[in-house]
Amino acid sequence: MTDDDRPLDPRGRRVPRAALAPNWWVVLLADAAVGVVVALVGVALAVWWLPWLGALVMAAGVVYVALVVRRGLQWRWLRREAGRS
């Protein structure tokens, strides 16, 4: 599939290739795992070193996972629109 073959989203941008891939949920799962690891590192920092730094790192990991969930919902909608549910 070339860039010109990919459908457009409502804003006129090309849909990401990963959103239309058959293993799209694996991509999102791996990305969410990164956020979970960052959050766990934040917990470890808070317990064994600097609580304020741990809280900051933990918050960053949680926000990252939330953004991955948002992207997953967007990709699910894009796949449905492209007829690839």
HUTAUR-V403997 format. One record per residue. N is the residue number from 1. RES is the residue in one small letter. NEAR is the number of other ideal C-beta (glycine too) atoms within 8 Angstrom. Layout:
n->[N & N]
res->[RES & RES]
near->[NEAR & NEAR]
This chain:
n->[1 & 2 & 3 & 4 & 5 & 6 & 7 & 8 & 9 & 10 & 11 & 12 & 13 & 14 & 15 & 16 & 17 & 18 & 19 & 20 & 21 & 22 & 23 & 24 & 25 & 26 & 27 & 28 & 29 & 30 & 31 & 32 & 33 & 34 & 35 & 36 & 37 & 38 & 39 & 40 & 41 & 42 & 43 & 44 & 45 & 46 & 47 & 48 & 49 & 50 & 51 & 52 & 53 & 54 & 55 & 56 & 57 & 58 & 59 & 60 & 61 & 62 & 63 & 64 & 65 & 66 & 67 & 68 & 69 & 70 & 71 & 72 & 73 & 74 & 75 & 76 & 77 & 78 & 79 & 80 & 81 & 82 & 83 & 84 & 85]
res->[m & t & d & d & d & r & p & l & d & p & r & g & r & r & v & p & r & a & a & l & a & p & n & w & w & v & v & l & l & a & d & a & a & v & g & v & v & v & a & l & v & g & v & a & l & a & v & w & w & l & p & w & l & g & a & l & v & m & a & a & g & v & v & y & v & a & l & v & v & r & r & g & l & q & w & r & w & l & r & r & e & a & g & r & s]
near->[5 & 5 & 5 & 4 & 5 & 11 & 8 & 8 & 9 & 4 & 4 & 5 & 6 & 8 & 12 & 7 & 8 & 8 & 11 & 13 & 8 & 3 & 6 & 12 & 7 & 7 & 10 & 12 & 8 & 8 & 10 & 11 & 8 & 9 & 14 & 10 & 9 & 13 & 14 & 9 & 10 & 16 & 10 & 10 & 13 & 13 & 7 & 5 & 8 & 7 & 6 & 6 & 10 & 15 & 10 & 9 & 13 & 14 & 9 & 11 & 16 & 10 & 9 & 11 & 12 & 8 & 8 & 12 & 9 & 8 & 10 & 10 & 8 & 9 & 13 & 8 & 8 & 13 & 12 & 9 & 7 & 9 & 5 & 6 & 4]
